[in-house]
Amino acid sequence: MNFVDLVAQQQRIRQKIEEKIRIVLDHGKYIMGPEINELEKRLAEFVGVKHCIGCASGTDSLLMALMAEKVGPGDAVFTTPFTFFATAEVISLLGATPVFVDIDPKTFNLDPEKLALAIKALKAGNASVSPLPGTISQELSAITPKGVIPVNLFGLPCDYDSINSIAKEHGLFVIEDAAQGLGGEYKGRKAGALADVGCTSFFPAKPLGAYGDGGAVFTDSDEMADKLVSIRVHGQGEDKYNNVRIGLNARLDTLQAAILNAKLDIFPQEIDLRQDVARRYTELLSPYAVLQVPFVPGGYKSVWAQYSLLTGSPESRANIEESLKKDGIPTAVYYPRPLHLQTAFTSLEYKEGDFPISEDTSNRIFSLPMHPYLKVNEIERICAVILASLHL
């Protein structure tokens, strides 16, 4: 059994993918070929924004957005410690300071109430209100709160009405990290269109994945789109030898765009199939209080990048994972160590206990196979093994 079954998807559209790759081979425009523009237009329409700018990876999409906002040394950007490393990494790459905010225990997304407290703590230099990096506590006058990066974890959008409102009150930008969330919805709006800027990833295992790295940035702002197009290619102006700002080499490959165009044709159907898989998991597992199944608030729609369960204890998780492994069923833990406890962020001087919900969740969460082509009998088998391991 595969954790993510890309083979089944490829078998469904193999001929179309090969045709689109052949067209690229025939025209030979491997960098910024016509497939890029086609994909950007289709994705902008899908998300419901004016502009989509394809790029080389989800990490680059976040980095480009921060660069467009002129984030740099002396700036603080708030984000969650319960996410993939790249979300905070890009903040540090620009010399800015990540300020972590704990998560909601039901959705695992950034908690708006705790965000408000973190902003208050930063402005007052009072770590008793919310944990702060040691560098900020020591050099408060040199730190400026600049923005927020909420993460649509496991495919579920954050509470953007609350987050955007808090950010607006304090003059902060919001960058939506929808690397796992493209295809999700929040109160009738699509992921990628829920903040000032939306970013996503086309890593192969993502709900809409390429056959290599790729990403995109979404915005309704003409000015922001112009900056992003420039940053994507070394800060170019009118042409590639006229450089108006410092930028990146962050172009999306034409071949990857061609593959994504083929996959985008079936993406809406695959989103529906993901809902079916998640619904079946929840029906079979929700009656048992020893497991916390994913929570989707009213008005939200997850794209189910992952289907993650919370167990009663780390020992219970280990027992379940071992039972599944013996039966040939793969699992994964996202994320075993929160970002504030990562070695790379030691200089921030956070400590164990600063973000208790993220830490507790990391110790008890694990994810099951999730993809559109998971069969009903496979779901039933997975759940039966889980329940048997718990003697239920």
N, C-alpha and C positions, 0 to 999 in steps of 0.2 A: 504494500500500500504506500502511496506517495503522500507526503505532507501537502505539497502543492503539485497537482498533476498537469504539467504543461504539455505532456505527450498527447493526452486526450484532446486538449484544445487544438493542438497542431494538426492532429488527424482530421479534425473538423474543417479546417481552413487551409490545409497544406497547399492545395492547388492555387488558391488565391494569393498566398504568401509568395509562392514561387513565381507567379506571374508578375507580381509587383517588384520583386527583387530583379527579375529579368529586365524589366523596363529600366531600372536604375543602371544595370550593367550595360544596357544598350545606349542610354544617353550619356553615361559616364560622368555625371555631375555629382560626385560623391560628397562634396562639401556644399551645403546650402542649396541643394537641388530643389526642383519644383515640388517634391513631396513634402518638404518642410512647410512651405506656404499652405499647401492643401491641409496638412495636419493641423496647423495653427488655426486656420479658419474653422475647421470642423470642431476642434476642441473649444474654441471660444464660443461657438454656438451651443455646444453641449452644456458648457458650464453656465452660460448666460452672461458673458462679459464682452466688452468691446475688443479686448486684446489678449492674445496668447503668444508668448515668446518661448519657443522651444530652446532647450539647452542640453548640456552634456550629462547632467545628473541631477538628482534631487538635491544633493549637497550644493551644487552650483546654483540651483534655483534660489535657495535660501541666501547664499553668499551674494548673489547678484542683487537680490531685493535689499539686503542690508547695505550694500555699497551704494545703491540708488538713493537710500535714505541718509547717506553720508555718515554712517556709524563708524566710530573710531575710538582712539584712546580717550579715556575720561567719560565715555558713555556707559550706561548700564542698560541691559536688556533683560526683561523678566521672561522666564520660561519654566517649564516643568523639569524636575529631575528624573521623571519616570518616562523616558523616551530613548530613542536611539541617539548615540553620541553626537551625530552630525548637527543636531538642532542647536546645541550649545557650542559645539566646536567652531562653527562659523562665526559666532560672536567673538570668541577668543582670537580667531585668526585675524580679525580686524583690529585687535588691540583693545576691544571693549570688554566689559565685565558681565558675565552671566550672573543674574540674581535669581535663585531658584524659588519656586512657589509650589507648595505641596498640592496634592491631587484630591479630587472628590473620591470617597471610598466606593461609590457605586459605579460611576462611569469611568474612573481612572484618568479622567482629563483634568487639566488645570482648574483649580477651584476659584471662581471669581471672588468669593469673599476673602479668601486668603491672598489673592492678588491685591485687593484693596489694602489689606493690612501690610503687605510687603512694600507697596508704594509709600504708605504712611511711615513705615519703619525706615526706609531709605532716606526719605526727605528729612526725617528727624534724627537720623543716625542712631536709632534706638533698636538694637537687636533683640530687646525683650519683647517687642511687638511682633516681630517676625525675624527668623534667622537671616543674617547678612554675611557676605564675605568679609573676612578680617580686613582685607585691603580697603573696603569701603568704610568700615568702622573707624579706621585709622586716618583716612584721607577723605572725609566726607565732602569737603569744599571742592575737591577736584572731580567729583563724580556727578554726572547729570543723568537722570532717568530719561531714556530716549524712546523705548518701545517695548512691545510684548510679542512673543512668539508662542501662541497656543498650538497644541498638537492634536490633530484628530486621531487619537490613539485607536488602533485596531480597526479603523474605518468609521468610527463614530464622531461626528462633529462635536465641538465644544459648545458651551452656552455663549454664543457670540453676541447676542443682544446685551448681556450683562458685561462681558469683557470689553466690547466696543464702547459701551457707555462709560465704564470706569476709565478706559484709556483716553477717551475724549475729554473727560473731566480734568485729566492731568496733562493734556497736550501730548500724548504718546501715540505713535503709529502702532498698527497691529498687522503683523504678517502671519497669515494662516498657513501653518505647516500641514498641508494635506497630502503628504507623501504616502500615507496609508489610506487616505480618505476620498480620493477621486471617485465619484459615483455616489457618495453619501449625500444626505440632504438635511437641512435645518430649517424648519418652519417654511417649507415651500421653496427654499433657495438651495442651489447646488453647492457642494463643497468646491472650494476654489474661488467662490464669489462672496465669501462671508466676512471679508475684512478689507483693509486698504489694498492689500496684495495677497494673492494666494499662490502657494508653491506646491508642486507635486513631483513624484518620482516615477520613472518607468522601469525601475529595476525589475528583472524578469518575474520575481515572485509577487509583485504588486498586483492589485486587481486588474489594472491595465498595464501590462508589462511588455517591454521590448525583448529582444534577444541579445541584450547588452545593456550598458548604462544609458540613461536618458532622463530628462526632466522637462518641466515647463513652469512658467510664471504667468499668472493671470492678473489682469487689472482693467478697470474702467477708465483710468487716467491716461490721456494722450501723452502728457508730459512724462509720467512714469514709464510708459511703454517706450518712448523715444530713448530714455536713459538706459533701459534694459537692453534694447537692441544694440546700443553703443557699447555697453559694458560687455555684452556677450562676445564681441570681437575686438578685444584689445582697446576698448574705448574709442572706436573709430568715429569720425565725423562724416563728411560727405563721401569719403572712400577709405579704404583700409590703410592708406598712407597719410591720412589726415586724422591724427589722434587728438581728441579734445578732452579726454579724461583717462585716468588709469583704469584698465579693464582686465578682462580675462580671455583665455582661449576656451570658451565654454559653448561651442556650437554643438547642436544635435546632429548626428550623422544622418545623411540622406537614407542610407539603408535601414536604419532604425525607424525613421519616419515612415518608410514604405511598409515595414512590418506592422507598425502601430496603426496605420490606416486600414490594413486588413483586419486587425483585431478590433478596431473601433466599430466596425460594421456589426459585430456580434456582442459588443460590450453591454448594451442595454438588456439583452436577453440573459447574459451571464450574471448581471446584477440581480435579476429576478431569481435565477437559479441559486445564487448565494443566499437569498432570503429563504428559499425553501430548505436549504441545508441547515441554516441556523435555526429555523423554526422547528425542524425535526429534532435537532440536538436538544433544544430547550424543552420540548414536549416530553422527552424521555428522561431528562436530568433534573428539571425544575422541581419535581415533587420531593426531592431529598434535601433536607436542610443542611446536611454536611457539605454540600456544594453550593457555591454562589454562581449562578449562571449570569451571563452578560445582561446588563440593564440598559434598555433603550428608552429614554424619556419620550413622552407623547410629543408629536410634532417633529421627531428626529427619525432619520433613516440611516442605519449603518450600512456600509458596503462590505462589511465583514472581511476585512483584510486578514483578520485572525478571529478565531472563536476561542475565547480564553475563560477558563474556570478558576475560581478561587477555592482552595481547599481549607480545611479547618486548621491545618498545621503543616510545617515543612515536612514532617515525617509522613503525613498522609499523602502529600504530593509525591514524595519519593516512592512510596508503595504503589501508587497508581501508575506512575511513569514506568516502574519496573514491570508491573503486570502487563501494561500495554506493549512494552518492548519485547517481552517474551512471546507475545502474540503477533509480533511483526508489525506493530502499529507505531508510527513515529510521533513524537511530541516535541515541543520546543518551549523554552522559557524566555519570555520577553517581559522584563529584563532582569537578570539575576543580581545586578548591582546598580543602584541608582547613580545618576551622574555626579551628585555631590560627594560620593564616596569613591569615585574613579581616581586613579593615580594621577592622571593628566590634570585634574583640577585640585590637586593638593594645595596649590598656592592660594586658593580661595579660602582655605582654613575652615571649611565646613566640617562638621563632625557627625558621627553616628548619633541618631536621636533628633537631629535638626528637622527632618521631614519624616515623621513616624509613619504616616499612611503609605508613602512611597516605599519605605523600607519594609514595612509589614507585607505589603502587596508583593514586592519582589521575592519574598521568602515563601509565598504560598500560591502564586499564580502559575499556570501552565496553559499551553495552547494545543488544541486538537487539529487534526487534518481539516483543512478548509479550502475548498475550491468548487467551482460550479458543477464539476462532473463526479462528485462524490455520490455514490449510489445509496439508496435507502438501506439495503442490506448491510453495506459497509458502516453506515451511521449506527445502525442497530447493533452491529458487532462491537464497535468501539464503546458504545454506551454499556453494553452487557459486561464487557471486561472491566470497565470502571466500577460499575455497581458491585460486581463480584469481588473486586479487590477491597471494597468497603464493607463486604459481607451484608449487602443489601438485597 
